[in-house]
Amino acid sequence: MIFTELLFDYFCFLFLNSKNMEQLTLITPTFLFSAISLLLLAYTNRFLSYAQLVRNLKDKYIENPTSVTAQQIRNLRKRLRLTRSMQMFGISSLFLCVVTMFMIYVGYNIVAIYVFSVALLLLIISLGICVWEINISVKALDIYLDDMEKK
């Protein structure tokens, strides 16, 4: 909660008091556009690997339902939901970068600044969810390692 308040205060200071942001050009959202595109590619690759893992876990669970497989299924379901959220926030950020470029192009620079700030916030949220999902992925590997140690 404190982090979000500090982040909000920072963005308010940056966008309401800074004269430098009034000089937002097409270059700035274009750089972010490229970065987000690569990030979405990584998210999509992660999603595809999860889809393959789901198929393998289903076959494994049908053959021999164990508590380890059940734990992995629960873990994977959570990871899939987080990956979907990462993608949605990332896509929304990308969309707002395009809107920002359009606003700059038609001369609505002040509106572009606010739209771009929302795009940055959405990207921050997407990256935060990514960190959360990575921690859950590590827990999934720990489940396998624990099972291997028992055997």
N, C-alpha and C positions, 0 to 999 in steps of 0.2 A: 504494500500500500504506500509506504513512504517513497519507494522507488518511482511509482507512477506519478506521485505528487511532484517529486523533483523533476521528472521528465516533463511534466506538463508546465511547470514553472519555467524550465529552460526553453521550451518551445515558445511559450508566451513572450519571454524576454527576447528571444531571437527574432521572432516574426513581427512583434509589435513595436520593438524599440530599435531594430537594426535598419539602417538605411542601405546597407550593402545588399540585403535580400531584395530590395526593389530593383536590382539589376539582374534578376534571374533571366538567363538566356536559354535558348534552345539546347545549348551544350549540356547543361547540368542534368535535366531529366533524360537526355539521350544517354549519358553515361550510366545512370541508374537503370534505364531501360535495358541496356546490354547486360548489366550485372544480374538483374532480375531474370532475364531470359535464361542465362546459364544456371541460375539457382533453380528455376523451374525444371530445367532439364535434369538436374540432379534429383529433385523431388520425384520426377516421373520415373527415373531409373530405380529409385528406392521403392516406389509403388509397384513397379513391374516385378521386382525381386520378391516383394511380399506376396504378390499374386501367385507366383510359382511356389513359394513356401506354403501358402494356404492349400494349394492342390496336393502337395506332398504330405502335409500334416493330415489332411482328410483321409488319404489312402492309409497312412500309418495308423490313424485312430480307428478306422474301420477294421483293419486287420487285428490290432491289439490295443484296445483302449486302456491307457495307463494314466496315472495321476500326473506324470511328467508331461505327457501329450496334452492333457486337459489344461494344465498350467500354461503351456505354450500357446494353446488356442486362445485362452483369455488374454494373454499378453499380446498376441498378434492382433486381436480385435482392437485393443486399445491403441496399438501402434498404427493400425490402419486409420482409425478415426483421427488421430493426431496428424497423420500424413495428409489426410483430406483437408484438415484445417490449415495446415502449412500451405498446401496448394491454393486453397481459396483465398487466404490472405495475400499470398504472393501474386496471384492473378489479379486480385483487386488493386494491389499496389502497381502492377504493370499497367492496368487499365487507367489508373489515375495519372500515371506518368504520361500516357498518350494524351489524356485530357489536358494535362498541364502544357504539353507541347502545342496543342491546339489553341489553348487560351493565350499563350505567348504569341502564337502566330497571328491571332485575330486582334491582339492588342489589349487583352484583359490581364495585365501583369499582376495586379493586386490579387485578383481571383486565382490566378495561376500559382501565386505564392502559397495561398491557403490550401489549394488542391494538392500541391506538391508536398506540403507539410503532412497532410493526411496520408499521402502515398508513403512517405518515410515512416510514419507511425505504423502503417500496415506491414511494411517490410520488417520493422523491428519486432512486431508481434509474430510474424512468420518465423523469423530467426529464433525467437524465444521458444516457440513451440518445437522447433527443430532440436534445440538443446534438450528439451524435455523428452522428446521422442528418442534421442540418442541414449539418454539415461535408461529409458525403459528397454531399449535394445540390449544394453549391457546386462540388465537383469535377466533377459531371456537367455543370453549366453551363460550366465551364472547358473541358471536352472539346468542346462545341459552339463555344465562342468560338475555341478553337485551330483547329478545322476551318475556321471562317469566315475567320480571318486567313490561312490557307494559300491559300484560293481568292481 
